[in-house]
Amino acid sequence: MPLTRRDFIKITGTGLGATLASGALLSPAQAEGDGPPPDDFAILYDSSKCIGCRACQMACKRWNELPSEPDSALGIYDTPQGLSDSTWTLIKLNKRSEDDWHFFNYQCMHCTDAACVTVCPSSALFKDERGFVALDHDKCIGCGYCTRFCPYGVPHLRTENLLTGSAKAFKCTFCEDRVWGGLGGPFCAETCPTGALVWGQRGDLLDTAKGRVSGLQQQGMTSARLYGETEAGGLHRLSIMFDEPGQYNLPSDPQSPGTARAWQKIIQPLGEVVFGATIVAALGAFLVARRNVRMEGVE
């Protein structure tokens, strides 16, 4: 018997319910109940040590051979206003009042529960065994899902071919080529002259950050806090800041959206099924029409 619209809705609803009940839409961190391993690689940024020299920003561009961004008014290089396909590390001034301001570094947070990895249909974005979010450009199909689901607005598309409109996603990759080649860690951290950016094992950096926050609070900086210990399953880019995350345009609870996991677990597979069913139906219609034509010829 043919599948009716009502039957289709029932089957889809049953499948969705079973998926939810089985915990398939839970994040990896929720499913496992633990944060990332302490020996994962990570970066620690201490804004109290940052002097805004932008050595990290320039080092990132130099190592990754990223182009400068011209000022739209002057036509010359100026400091970028935000992360983009050619700016993966950015220093911005965070001004809370006339007498209270400091710099802050923005880059990929390398989430444990990474929405970009969850929704990537080609596995171009993936979790490296050392914890950070790596990117294989050869697999990227330029769908843009990562740019829409990342809670930090990190990945950006770059048009590769103006004629076809094909694009590729770009973002900080934790200097994966340096890590994989045994050349060291992220160049931004190795270039920072004040130690505001350091890299190493996440467990050690977490202990360092907690001790640093405690010391700052004892010095009267009571607003000092750590960001990244548990957010998005545990970030591999820890930050010491002096206000609520919202003051830095960062989400206070950057969980990978349920819609991102639903997209991967339900919508994408369902789309493949529907596409396949459409092909089968079209083929069936063609065969039936062909048979009818033959029968008419016989008659």
PyMOL commands that set and color helices and strands:
alter all, ss='L'
color gray80, all
select helices_A, chain A and resi 5-22+28-32+55-64+115-119+145-149+176-180+187-191+202-218+231-233+245-248+258-298
alter helices_A, ss='H'
color red, helices_A
select strands_A, chain A and resi 41-46+90-97+100-106+125-127+133-135+156-159+167-170+197-201+225-227+237-241
alter strands_A, ss='S'
color yellow, strands_A
deselect
rebuild
show_as cartoon
